[in-house]
């Protein structure tokens, strides 16, 4: 069982303006990389690099959507309700409070309804 991301990784990621903007935008609604590129005024490669790091740090989730023509694409959604930074006896730490994880059955239903 893996621990979560290291606090240093979270701090470094949140220091990035694009990562913060991606989290802000996707906290309202799930968005594709193209939409994020437009809203964040960033190139697609920049968006893909940041979303990959955000997913690795458990701050963002990637879901696959299927278009009516059968092609699929990814949308990203922020998966945290609160991020807390604490300073205690000379140590900085990060606590991430995530929303309720989606039930696998609900995820399958949502995927099926999207077809």
Residue pairs with C-beta under 8 A, 6 or more apart in sequence:
4 57
4 58
4 96
5 56
5 57
5 58
7 92
7 93
7 94
9 56
9 57
10 57
10 59
10 83
10 94
10 96
11 92
11 94
13 19
13 53
13 54
13 57
13 59
14 20
14 83
16 50
18 40
18 42
18 46
18 47
18 50
19 50
19 53
19 54
21 39
21 40
21 42
22 36
22 40
22 47
22 50
22 51
22 54
22 60
22 76
23 54
23 59
23 60
23 78
23 80
24 78
25 31
25 36
25 39
25 40
26 36
26 60
26 76
26 77
26 78
27 78
29 77
30 63
30 75
30 76
30 77
31 39
31 75
31 76
31 77
32 73
32 74
32 75
32 76
33 44
33 47
33 48
33 51
33 74
33 76
34 44
36 42
36 47
36 51
36 76
37 43
37 44
37 46
37 47
40 47
42 50
51 60
51 62
51 76
54 60
54 76
55 61
55 62
55 76
58 79
58 80
58 96
58 98
59 78
59 79
59 80
59 83
59 96
60 76
60 77
60 78
60 79
61 76
61 77
61 79
62 74
62 75
62 76
63 74
63 75
63 76
63 77
63 107
64 72
64 73
64 74
64 111
65 72
65 73
65 74
65 75
65 114
66 72
66 111
66 114
66 115
67 73
68 115
79 98
79 99
80 96
80 97
80 98
80 99
81 97
81 98
81 99
82 95
82 96
82 97
83 94
83 95
83 96
83 97
84 94
84 95
84 96
84 97
85 92
85 93
85 94
86 92
86 93
86 94
86 95
102 110
